[in-house]
Amino acid sequence: MSDKLQIAWIFDPIPPSGAIQGGVPSSHVFKPDLDTFVREIIQNSMDQKTNGLVTVNFVFEEMEGHLKDDFLDAIDWQNLRKHVEASAEAGFTTISPRLAYGLQNIESRPLTILRIDDFGTVGLTGGESEPSKNFSALCKNTLDTCEDKPYRGGSYGLGKAVLWSFSSISAVLFSSSINLDSSLKFRLIGRTELPYHITASGQWSGPGWYGKPEMIGQGLNRAASAWDTDAQYVATGSRMLRDVEKGAGTSILVIGFDEPRQEQTRELKEIAYEISRSASRWFWPSLKGPDSRLAVNVEAYENGNEIYNQKVEVSTEESPFVEVLSESEFVEKLERQGDVSKTSLLFRIPAKKPHAGGAEEPECDTQLELRVRQGGTEDSPELKNSVALIRGAGMVVQYLPVPIPLSDKKFHGILLAGLANGTTTANESAEKFFRAAEPPSHKEWDAATDGVRAEYKQGGQARLKGLWQEMTSAIIKMCQESIPASSQGPERLSRLFRIGGQKGGWGGPAKFRIAGTTANLEEDAWHFSGRITRQSEENKPWEFTVSSWLAGETGRGDLIPIHHLEVENGEVVIGPATATVIIPANVSRVSFSGNTIKADKEQHIILRNTKMRIEVRPRFRS
């Protein structure tokens, strides 16, 4: 540790209980892939937006030789190395082997670091021990989030765990420019997330911080933030200086960047490209559209030589969704490529439970806006027939696949919920509910989360399921012909009762006549009836088959099995595909009635919104 700077790595001793920690539990909450990493980083920056544009820069640097040595000297590597080595030798299965691998790579191979800068954000505000402030939430505490921003994207304080997961030695540096007392102040600190370990100087709980030593009583020492001159001196060698002309914000540096889910180390160019793609995939609502509020840049260098530099633009996979969000003219039905239809879906937010002696909040209704665009052959197939779920945070929570039966149409949809659908009181309530319905990874809406269970009364899960069913039904109506919702079915089904005219013995209209046909949907099954009259004078046995189909735009469609069939005279045989009725020669007229198998709730939506075709085929028996 330099006497001039007095900045070093300082670790917490084990607690009086003697309890030890063999890893970082929060790191197992997330799937440690690059997609998750990018989502968490950018959303954290968006949550700290001030006014105007938020800029996030990802800068990779691979260094060796004196560049690598100078960097390691600047971060007090010799001290940190002792603790990483002791942690690697501690034998904890979830983290020690990875630390041993990271230590070997740092000392024998070029060192890769990733620096992330954001601008147009608040920065690391708050005191050294002030809870629920930006500094403590990111650099000190676990399960601590900033509740002064009730509509932020994050809500658990766990997303930061991905930073240490992507460092092969679980070490990260932070610096920040902060508007304080009418001037821009500069702050620096580091943190490493190690397990319990023993060095020559003692036993350590695990976590350590890189900062200025500060006595806090009872002979205990901690690392506090370095400020201004001291911070800038260390930041120069550790690549943590910030451009003061760009104003407030935060910089993060991941030491020994490594993808934990990759078996082999990828080229920096490939990783940089994947970060660009991920930023476009999840943040196109903020990158481009009516409310552009985000810019992302990705760079990569090897020993000071630039090998990648790209400003993130919306890719072809997400462009159709941008068109949907930007569209101002709408049609009722999707008929041509580029047509956009929209509708409102009603969602009832469950009542909130009373807290701290306060009264409970009653349930309330909110409107979600569904927009759907008909795709074309030139659209990318990757995200076709899916709906992007978006709330006010400006990030796509999930691309929800919505299969449309018996349709070749391609579509791209968006569902705007909460503040993404406008700043009304109902939308504010919806924003809170859907935020609570997101698990720590923020990749879906699920009313079984701890947040919903703690804050809301029962009913959320059933209402979400109903929302998905209503959304599917609405998209089916947008993509297909107008379909009445009456119990008589999509259209006069009597027109759909057909007499076969195939060769090989099938009779024609001159030999048989079908009349009195009806069909309706009751209790999740189609019920049908009719009568057949033999008009030919041929006195011999005959038969007819009955089959039911969901009509397709091309081909025959999907078969729905017959469950039951009754006739006045004749023998009924129900097979897996059709029902056959054998009629004696002395019977010239037969009435029949029957029903298909029952559908489940999701299939019921399809049945009500798709044409049904009943085929009745009479013929003389051989």
Secondary structure, DSSP 8 states (H G I E B T S, - for coil): --TTT--EEEEEE--TT-----S-GGGGSS--SHHHHHHHHHHHHHHTB-SS-EEEEEEEEEE-THHHHHHHHHTTHHHHHHHHHHHHTT--TTTHHHHHHHHHHHHHS-EEEEEEEEESB--S-S-TT-TTSHHIIIII-SS---TT-TT-S--SS-TTHHHHHTBTT-EEEEEEEEEETTEEEEEEEEEE---SEEETTEEEEEEEEEEEEEE-STT-EEEE-EEHHHHHHHHHHTT----GGG-SEEEEEEETB--TT-SS---HHHHHHHHHHHHHHHHHHHHSSTT--EEEEEEEEETTEEEEEEE----TTTHHHHHHHH-----SS--STT-EEEEEEEEEE--B---TT---B--EEEEEEEEEEE--TTS-STTTTEEEEE-TTSSEEEEEE---TT----EEEEEE-GGGG-S-HHHHHHHHHHHHTS-TT--S--TTSHHHHHHB-TTHHHHHHHHHHHHHHHHHHHHS-----STT-SS-GGGG-B----TTTB--TTTEEEEEEEEEEETTEEEEEEEEEE-S---S-EEEEEEEEE--SSSS-EEE-EEEEEESSSEEEE-SS-EEEEE-TT--EEEEEEEE----HHHHHHHHTS-EEEEEEEEE--
